[in-house]
Amino acid sequence: MVPRSFMEFMITAAGAAGAMIGLLFVAISLRSELVFGAKAPDKVKTLAGSSFTSLVNAFSLSILAIIPQTNIGRGMIFLSVFCLINTWRLHARSRHFKNQTFAFVVSTLNYLFELAGGITLLIRPFEQWIVDALCYVIFASFVIALNRTWTLIQSETVIASEP
């Protein structure tokens, strides 16, 4: 269970993640041919997918934390596995691009930490330090998404510099 003292953070994070997902959709729609077109580079698809995955993670964790009397551990486990699979799938198709390793490692560590926290909360549902750590997982998800979205917005320049 998430202590009441975390509710403001979770509500704010859920609202911010929802707004950022909307802005990501706007950014993608302005460059839809670059992201979804027949000649869309894998790197651009990876950037959009990775950003979306991070934002969905932050949004879903925050929303789940707001539900009264819920052990968020189950949600953390499910979301972390989903995000890990999606991250590995996305990065597998773009592994030959420069500068992908750092984003892949940071994303993977974030989701593995989330998985460990979820398992811990299932075993010990009142461990407040895990909820503290969850806030940092959400924060890291925002940082990952913002970094990937910013790179996506600059994608024509980034693509031009790739071999």
PyRosetta script that sets phi, psi and omega in degrees:
from pyrosetta import init, pose_from_sequence

init()
pose = pose_from_sequence("MVPRSFMEFMITAAGAAGAMIGLLFVAISLRSELVFGAKAPDKVKTLAGSSFTSLVNAFSLSILAIIPQTNIGRGMIFLSVFCLINTWRLHARSRHFKNQTFAFVVSTLNYLFELAGGITLLIRPFEQWIVDALCYVIFASFVIALNRTWTLIQSETVIASEP")
pose.set_psi(1, 146.3)
pose.set_omega(1, -179.9)
pose.set_phi(2, -94.2)
pose.set_psi(2, 123.1)
pose.set_omega(2, 179.0)
pose.set_phi(3, -59.9)
pose.set_psi(3, 150.2)
pose.set_omega(3, -177.6)
pose.set_phi(4, -57.0)
pose.set_psi(4, -30.3)
pose.set_omega(4, -178.2)
pose.set_phi(5, -64.8)
pose.set_psi(5, -14.1)
pose.set_omega(5, -179.9)
pose.set_phi(6, -96.4)
pose.set_psi(6, -5.4)
pose.set_omega(6, -173.8)
pose.set_phi(7, -61.1)
pose.set_psi(7, -42.1)
pose.set_omega(7, 179.5)
pose.set_phi(8, -61.2)
pose.set_psi(8, -43.3)
pose.set_omega(8, 178.7)
pose.set_phi(9, -61.5)
pose.set_psi(9, -46.8)
pose.set_omega(9, -176.8)
pose.set_phi(10, -65.2)
pose.set_psi(10, -40.7)
pose.set_omega(10, 178.7)
pose.set_phi(11, -65.7)
pose.set_psi(11, -43.3)
pose.set_omega(11, 178.4)
pose.set_phi(12, -64.2)
pose.set_psi(12, -43.2)
pose.set_omega(12, -179.9)
pose.set_phi(13, -64.5)
pose.set_psi(13, -40.4)
pose.set_omega(13, 178.8)
pose.set_phi(14, -62.8)
pose.set_psi(14, -44.5)
pose.set_omega(14, 178.4)
pose.set_phi(15, -63.8)
pose.set_psi(15, -43.2)
pose.set_omega(15, 179.4)
pose.set_phi(16, -64.5)
pose.set_psi(16, -42.8)
pose.set_omega(16, -179.9)
pose.set_phi(17, -64.3)
pose.set_psi(17, -41.3)
pose.set_omega(17, 178.0)
pose.set_phi(18, -61.4)
pose.set_psi(18, -43.5)
pose.set_omega(18, 178.7)
pose.set_phi(19, -65.4)
pose.set_psi(19, -40.0)
pose.set_omega(19, -179.4)
pose.set_phi(20, -69.0)
pose.set_psi(20, -34.4)
pose.set_omega(20, 175.0)
pose.set_phi(21, -62.3)
pose.set_psi(21, -43.5)
pose.set_omega(21, 177.2)
pose.set_phi(22, -60.7)
pose.set_psi(22, -42.5)
pose.set_omega(22, 178.7)
pose.set_phi(23, -67.0)
pose.set_psi(23, -36.0)
pose.set_omega(23, 175.8)
pose.set_phi(24, -62.1)
pose.set_psi(24, -42.6)
pose.set_omega(24, 177.8)
pose.set_phi(25, -61.5)
pose.set_psi(25, -39.2)
pose.set_omega(25, 177.9)
pose.set_phi(26, -64.9)
pose.set_psi(26, -46.2)
pose.set_omega(26, 179.8)
pose.set_phi(27, -60.5)
pose.set_psi(27, -41.5)
pose.set_omega(27, 179.8)
pose.set_phi(28, -68.3)
pose.set_psi(28, -41.3)
pose.set_omega(28, -178.6)
pose.set_phi(29, -66.3)
pose.set_psi(29, -30.0)
pose.set_omega(29, 176.9)
pose.set_phi(30, -71.1)
pose.set_psi(30, -22.3)
pose.set_omega(30, -179.7)
pose.set_phi(31, -127.9)
pose.set_psi(31, 36.9)
pose.set_omega(31, -172.9)
pose.set_phi(32, -58.9)
pose.set_psi(32, -36.6)
pose.set_omega(32, 179.2)
pose.set_phi(33, -65.0)
pose.set_psi(33, -35.9)
pose.set_omega(33, -180.0)
pose.set_phi(34, -71.2)
pose.set_psi(34, -29.3)
pose.set_omega(34, -177.5)
pose.set_phi(35, -94.5)
pose.set_psi(35, -43.6)
pose.set_omega(35, -173.7)
pose.set_phi(36, -114.4)
pose.set_psi(36, -1.7)
pose.set_omega(36, -176.9)
pose.set_phi(37, -66.5)
pose.set_psi(37, 168.2)
pose.set_omega(37, -178.9)
pose.set_phi(38, -59.9)
pose.set_psi(38, -32.0)
pose.set_omega(38, -179.0)
pose.set_phi(39, -105.0)
pose.set_psi(39, 19.6)
pose.set_omega(39, -179.2)
pose.set_phi(40, -64.9)
pose.set_psi(40, 125.2)
pose.set_omega(40, 179.8)
pose.set_phi(41, -67.0)
pose.set_psi(41, 148.1)
pose.set_omega(41, 178.5)
pose.set_phi(42, -58.4)
pose.set_psi(42, -35.7)
pose.set_omega(42, -178.9)
pose.set_phi(43, -60.6)
pose.set_psi(43, -42.0)
pose.set_omega(43, -178.9)
pose.set_phi(44, -66.7)
pose.set_psi(44, -42.0)
pose.set_omega(44, 176.7)
pose.set_phi(45, -61.6)
pose.set_psi(45, -39.3)
pose.set_omega(45, 178.8)
pose.set_phi(46, -65.6)
pose.set_psi(46, -43.5)
pose.set_omega(46, 178.7)
pose.set_phi(47, -59.5)
pose.set_psi(47, -47.9)
pose.set_omega(47, -179.2)
pose.set_phi(48, -64.7)
pose.set_psi(48, -45.6)
pose.set_omega(48, -179.1)
pose.set_phi(49, -65.3)
pose.set_psi(49, -40.4)
pose.set_omega(49, 179.4)
pose.set_phi(50, -66.0)
pose.set_psi(50, -42.6)
pose.set_omega(50, 177.9)
pose.set_phi(51, -62.8)
pose.set_psi(51, -45.7)
pose.set_omega(51, 179.5)
pose.set_phi(52, -62.1)
pose.set_psi(52, -42.7)
pose.set_omega(52, 179.5)
pose.set_phi(53, -59.8)
pose.set_psi(53, -45.3)
pose.set_omega(53, 179.8)
pose.set_phi(54, -63.9)
pose.set_psi(54, -40.8)
pose.set_omega(54, 179.7)
pose.set_phi(55, -69.9)
pose.set_psi(55, -39.2)
pose.set_omega(55, 176.8)
pose.set_phi(56, -62.9)
pose.set_psi(56, -38.6)
pose.set_omega(56, 178.0)
pose.set_phi(57, -61.7)
pose.set_psi(57, -50.9)
pose.set_omega(57, -179.7)
pose.set_phi(58, -61.4)
pose.set_psi(58, -44.5)
pose.set_omega(58, -179.4)
pose.set_phi(59, -62.6)
pose.set_psi(59, -49.9)
pose.set_omega(59, -176.0)
pose.set_phi(60, -65.7)
pose.set_psi(60, -42.1)
pose.set_omega(60, 178.0)
pose.set_phi(61, -61.9)
pose.set_psi(61, -42.2)
pose.set_omega(61, -179.0)
pose.set_phi(62, -65.6)
pose.set_psi(62, -43.7)
pose.set_omega(62, 179.2)
pose.set_phi(63, -64.3)
pose.set_psi(63, -44.7)
pose.set_omega(63, 179.2)
pose.set_phi(64, -61.6)
pose.set_psi(64, -36.7)
pose.set_omega(64, -179.0)
pose.set_phi(65, -67.0)
pose.set_psi(65, -23.3)
pose.set_omega(65, -178.3)
pose.set_phi(66, -79.9)
pose.set_psi(66, -23.7)
pose.set_omega(66, -177.9)
pose.set_phi(67, -66.7)
pose.set_psi(67, 122.0)
pose.set_omega(67, -177.7)
pose.set_phi(68, -61.6)
pose.set_psi(68, 144.5)
pose.set_omega(68, 174.1)
pose.set_phi(69, 60.0)
pose.set_psi(69, 25.4)
pose.set_omega(69, -179.0)
pose.set_phi(70, -101.0)
pose.set_psi(70, 132.9)
pose.set_omega(70, 170.6)
pose.set_phi(71, -83.1)
pose.set_psi(71, 106.0)
pose.set_omega(71, -175.1)
pose.set_phi(72, -69.3)
pose.set_psi(72, -8.5)
pose.set_omega(72, -179.7)
pose.set_phi(73, -56.4)
pose.set_psi(73, -43.7)
pose.set_omega(73, 178.9)
pose.set_phi(74, -60.5)
pose.set_psi(74, -45.0)
pose.set_omega(74, 178.7)
pose.set_phi(75, -63.8)
pose.set_psi(75, -39.5)
pose.set_omega(75, 178.5)
pose.set_phi(76, -62.6)
pose.set_psi(76, -41.9)
pose.set_omega(76, 179.7)
pose.set_phi(77, -64.6)
pose.set_psi(77, -50.2)
pose.set_omega(77, -178.9)
pose.set_phi(78, -59.4)
pose.set_psi(78, -50.1)
pose.set_omega(78, -177.5)
pose.set_phi(79, -64.6)
pose.set_psi(79, -40.1)
pose.set_omega(79, -178.9)
pose.set_phi(80, -65.2)
pose.set_psi(80, -41.1)
pose.set_omega(80, 178.4)
pose.set_phi(81, -65.0)
pose.set_psi(81, -45.1)
pose.set_omega(81, 177.7)
pose.set_phi(82, -58.2)
pose.set_psi(82, -47.2)
pose.set_omega(82, -177.4)
pose.set_phi(83, -68.3)
pose.set_psi(83, -38.1)
pose.set_omega(83, 177.3)
pose.set_phi(84, -62.3)
pose.set_psi(84, -48.5)
pose.set_omega(84, 180.0)
pose.set_phi(85, -60.5)
pose.set_psi(85, -45.5)
pose.set_omega(85, -179.2)
pose.set_phi(86, -64.8)
pose.set_psi(86, -42.5)
pose.set_omega(86, 179.4)
pose.set_phi(87, -62.9)
pose.set_psi(87, -46.3)
pose.set_omega(87, 180.0)
pose.set_phi(88, -64.3)
pose.set_psi(88, -40.0)
pose.set_omega(88, 179.1)
pose.set_phi(89, -64.5)
pose.set_psi(89, -45.7)
pose.set_omega(89, -179.6)
pose.set_phi(90, -63.4)
pose.set_psi(90, -45.3)
pose.set_omega(90, -175.8)
pose.set_phi(91, -76.5)
pose.set_psi(91, -21.7)
pose.set_omega(91, 177.3)
pose.set_phi(92, -63.1)
pose.set_psi(92, -35.7)
pose.set_omega(92, -178.3)
pose.set_phi(93, -82.3)
pose.set_psi(93, -11.2)
pose.set_omega(93, -179.6)
pose.set_phi(94, -122.9)
pose.set_psi(94, 22.9)
pose.set_omega(94, -175.1)
pose.set_phi(95, -65.7)
pose.set_psi(95, -18.9)
pose.set_omega(95, -179.7)
pose.set_phi(96, -84.2)
pose.set_psi(96, -3.3)
pose.set_omega(96, 178.5)
pose.set_phi(97, -85.5)
pose.set_psi(97, 147.3)
pose.set_omega(97, 176.7)
pose.set_phi(98, -67.1)
pose.set_psi(98, 157.2)
pose.set_omega(98, 172.5)
pose.set_phi(99, 64.0)
pose.set_psi(99, 17.3)
pose.set_omega(99, 177.9)
pose.set_phi(100, -91.0)
pose.set_psi(100, -25.2)
pose.set_omega(100, -174.3)
pose.set_phi(101, -62.2)
pose.set_psi(101, -45.8)
pose.set_omega(101, -177.7)
pose.set_phi(102, -62.0)
pose.set_psi(102, -47.4)
pose.set_omega(102, 179.5)
pose.set_phi(103, -62.3)
pose.set_psi(103, -39.7)
pose.set_omega(103, 178.5)
pose.set_phi(104, -63.6)
pose.set_psi(104, -46.0)
pose.set_omega(104, -178.5)
pose.set_phi(105, -65.7)
pose.set_psi(105, -45.4)
pose.set_omega(105, 179.9)
pose.set_phi(106, -62.5)
pose.set_psi(106, -44.7)
pose.set_omega(106, 178.9)
pose.set_phi(107, -62.3)
pose.set_psi(107, -46.8)
pose.set_omega(107, -178.8)
pose.set_phi(108, -61.1)
pose.set_psi(108, -45.9)
pose.set_omega(108, 179.1)
pose.set_phi(109, -62.3)
pose.set_psi(109, -40.2)
pose.set_omega(109, 178.7)
pose.set_phi(110, -60.5)
pose.set_psi(110, -46.3)
pose.set_omega(110, -178.1)
pose.set_phi(111, -73.3)
pose.set_psi(111, -32.4)
pose.set_omega(111, 175.3)
pose.set_phi(112, -67.1)
pose.set_psi(112, -39.4)
pose.set_omega(112, 176.4)
pose.set_phi(113, -63.6)
pose.set_psi(113, -40.6)
pose.set_omega(113, 176.6)
pose.set_phi(114, -61.8)
pose.set_psi(114, -43.0)
pose.set_omega(114, 178.0)
pose.set_phi(115, -61.0)
pose.set_psi(115, -47.1)
pose.set_omega(115, 178.6)
pose.set_phi(116, -61.4)
pose.set_psi(116, -41.1)
pose.set_omega(116, 177.6)
pose.set_phi(117, -64.5)
pose.set_psi(117, -39.8)
pose.set_omega(117, 178.4)
pose.set_phi(118, -63.7)
pose.set_psi(118, -42.9)
pose.set_omega(118, 177.9)
pose.set_phi(119, -63.5)
pose.set_psi(119, -42.9)
pose.set_omega(119, 178.5)
pose.set_phi(120, -60.5)
pose.set_psi(120, -42.2)
pose.set_omega(120, -179.6)
pose.set_phi(121, -69.0)
pose.set_psi(121, -27.6)
pose.set_omega(121, 174.8)
pose.set_phi(122, -68.8)
pose.set_psi(122, -37.8)
pose.set_omega(122, -179.0)
pose.set_phi(123, -79.4)
pose.set_psi(123, -41.4)
pose.set_omega(123, -177.6)
pose.set_phi(124, -130.5)
pose.set_psi(124, 82.6)
pose.set_omega(124, -170.4)
pose.set_phi(125, -64.4)
pose.set_psi(125, -11.6)
pose.set_omega(125, -177.2)
pose.set_phi(126, -110.9)
pose.set_psi(126, 24.9)
pose.set_omega(126, 178.2)
pose.set_phi(127, -79.8)
pose.set_psi(127, 100.5)
pose.set_omega(127, -175.8)
pose.set_phi(128, -68.8)
pose.set_psi(128, -29.4)
pose.set_omega(128, -179.2)
pose.set_phi(129, -62.5)
pose.set_psi(129, -27.9)
pose.set_omega(129, 176.8)
pose.set_phi(130, -69.0)
pose.set_psi(130, -38.3)
pose.set_omega(130, 177.9)
pose.set_phi(131, -67.1)
pose.set_psi(131, -38.0)
pose.set_omega(131, 173.8)
pose.set_phi(132, -57.6)
pose.set_psi(132, -47.6)
pose.set_omega(132, -179.6)
pose.set_phi(133, -64.5)
pose.set_psi(133, -34.6)
pose.set_omega(133, 178.4)
pose.set_phi(134, -58.7)
pose.set_psi(134, -37.7)
pose.set_omega(134, 177.7)
pose.set_phi(135, -60.7)
pose.set_psi(135, -37.6)
pose.set_omega(135, 178.1)
pose.set_phi(136, -73.0)
pose.set_psi(136, -32.1)
pose.set_omega(136, 174.1)
pose.set_phi(137, -63.0)
pose.set_psi(137, -44.5)
pose.set_omega(137, 177.9)
pose.set_phi(138, -62.4)
pose.set_psi(138, -45.1)
pose.set_omega(138, 177.7)
pose.set_phi(139, -59.0)
pose.set_psi(139, -46.5)
pose.set_omega(139, 179.4)
pose.set_phi(140, -61.8)
pose.set_psi(140, -37.0)
pose.set_omega(140, 177.4)
pose.set_phi(141, -62.1)
pose.set_psi(141, -39.6)
pose.set_omega(141, 176.3)
pose.set_phi(142, -63.7)
pose.set_psi(142, -44.8)
pose.set_omega(142, -178.8)
pose.set_phi(143, -62.4)
pose.set_psi(143, -44.9)
pose.set_omega(143, 178.6)
pose.set_phi(144, -59.5)
pose.set_psi(144, -48.9)
pose.set_omega(144, -178.0)
pose.set_phi(145, -62.7)
pose.set_psi(145, -43.5)
pose.set_omega(145, 179.7)
pose.set_phi(146, -64.3)
pose.set_psi(146, -42.2)
pose.set_omega(146, 177.9)
pose.set_phi(147, -61.3)
pose.set_psi(147, -46.2)
pose.set_omega(147, -178.3)
pose.set_phi(148, -68.2)
pose.set_psi(148, -38.7)
pose.set_omega(148, 179.7)
pose.set_phi(149, -67.3)
pose.set_psi(149, -41.3)
pose.set_omega(149, 178.7)
pose.set_phi(150, -62.3)
pose.set_psi(150, -41.8)
pose.set_omega(150, 176.8)
pose.set_phi(151, -63.7)
pose.set_psi(151, -38.7)
pose.set_omega(151, 177.7)
pose.set_phi(152, -62.1)
pose.set_psi(152, -43.3)
pose.set_omega(152, 179.9)
pose.set_phi(153, -61.4)
pose.set_psi(153, -34.4)
pose.set_omega(153, 178.8)
pose.set_phi(154, -91.6)
pose.set_psi(154, 16.0)
pose.set_omega(154, -167.6)
pose.set_phi(155, -56.9)
pose.set_psi(155, -35.0)
pose.set_omega(155, -179.8)
pose.set_phi(156, -62.1)
pose.set_psi(156, -40.5)
pose.set_omega(156, 178.0)
pose.set_phi(157, -68.3)
pose.set_psi(157, -43.3)
pose.set_omega(157, -178.3)
pose.set_phi(158, -64.5)
pose.set_psi(158, -43.8)
pose.set_omega(158, -179.3)
pose.set_phi(159, -64.6)
pose.set_psi(159, -40.8)
pose.set_omega(159, -179.3)
pose.set_phi(160, -62.5)
pose.set_psi(160, -28.7)
pose.set_omega(160, -178.0)
pose.set_phi(161, -87.4)
pose.set_psi(161, -7.4)
pose.set_omega(161, 179.1)
pose.set_phi(162, -79.4)
pose.set_psi(162, 150.9)
pose.set_omega(162, 177.9)
pose.set_phi(163, -68.9)
pose.dump_pdb("model.pdb")
